[in-house]
Amino acid sequence: MRWLRCQTKDETFYGILNDDIVSKVHGSPFDGYEQTTQTFSVEEVKILPPVIPKTFYAAGVNYKKHVLEAASLLNREPNLPEKADIGYRANNAIIGHGDPIVIPKDATDKIHYEAELVVVIGKVAKNVSMEDSLKCVLGYTVGNDVSERTWQASDRTLWRAKNTDTFKPMGPWIETEATLNDMVTTVRLNGQETISFDTNDMIFGVEKYISEITRYLTLYPGDVIWMGTDGTSKDMKNGDTCEIEISGVGTLSNPVIRDS
């Protein structure tokens, strides 16, 4: 099932997407819903971020190749994680499929995409075992963890390098039937493929992260966990379009503009 959060000129609502037809529901996939007879073509609605999370979790470095390449970029020794490290991102940075990524006028040219699988939590979870962890997952969507690398290297925190407005595209929908081991993540910049990797080739997988988080924190419906990225990103600039596809989940596409 594909859950689409969308907007018309009159209202914002969740719908179930079949082919190019959105069937409106009353309610949401998190709180219960009732399907209506009202339908729209996907071209008739504005696609919104599929969820605005209560808490926005982000995996630390979670792909070996990316750890090595990031260390080289920052002139540091590589430090492979020994445990599943958890960080946070800010809701203010979230935008949807098709919305522009806006580069601040004082940013450098080192604006990079990071293609990430996003886990969407569907049930309250606390002290969950790895074996039971996927039972609390509603589904998956696609995220682009846009990063200003110069700020990331120079600032003491990630407050602007990762959380500047528009730096967290997410969407286009929540896919409830995707299988982790079947997923491949592909990035295209202006239509040219730049990165492709097996999505589930993580240092620590979804099950481990959920189990580790819920030892200390309660996960709630609508929370999201961004699972990290692999590969080396190219610089994004004004006029570019960044497209991230995760097979079995969907394709997230956003134009890039520089604030003047």
C-alpha positions, 0 to 999 in steps of 0.5 A: 500500500502507498500512503500519500499525504497531499493537498488540494486548494480546499484541504490537506489529507491522506490518500491511498495511491493506486497507479495514478489515482489517489483515494481520499481517506478520513484519518491517517495510517497512524490513527486509524482511517476510513476510506471514502469514495472521493478520488483524484488523479495524482496530477490534481494534488500537491504532494506533501512530505508523507509525515511530519514526525514527532521525533526525527531520528537519524542514523550516524555513519552507517555505510563503510564506504561512506565513512572512508570517503567522508574521512578523506574529505574532512582530512581525518582518520576513518572511524568506523562505528562500533555501535548504532549511533543516533542523532536528530534532525529538525522538522523545519528542514523538511520539504516534499517531493518536487519542492526546491532545495534552497541554498543560502546565499552565504553557503559555499559550493560544497552542497551535497545530497545524501540518499537515505532510506527513511523508516516510518514508525507505525506503532508505539515501541519500547524495549523491542527485540531485533526479532520483533523490531520490524513489527512497529514499522509502517513502511518506508519512504525516501530522504535526501539528507542535504549537507553543507560540507564546509559548515559541517567541518567548521561548526561545532554542531550540525545546526545549519549544515544539516538543518537549514530550511529545505535541507531535508526533502522526504517522499513522495509517499510511504510504501508499506510492502517494500522488502529491505533486501530487495532495495537498491538506492540510485541517485541521478543528478540532472538525469545522470546516475552518480551513485548506486548501492544496495540499500540494506548493505548497512553497518547496522541495519534497521532492526538493530537501530530500532532495538537500540533506540527503544532500549532508552527511548519510546518510538511513536507512530509518525516518528522517522529514522533516516538510515544513512547513505553510501557513496560520494556525492557531487556538488549541487548547484543552482539549476540542478535537479536531484533524483533519488530512487529506492527500488520498491519504495519510490523516487524523490525528485527536487530542483535546486536553487540558490537564494539571491 
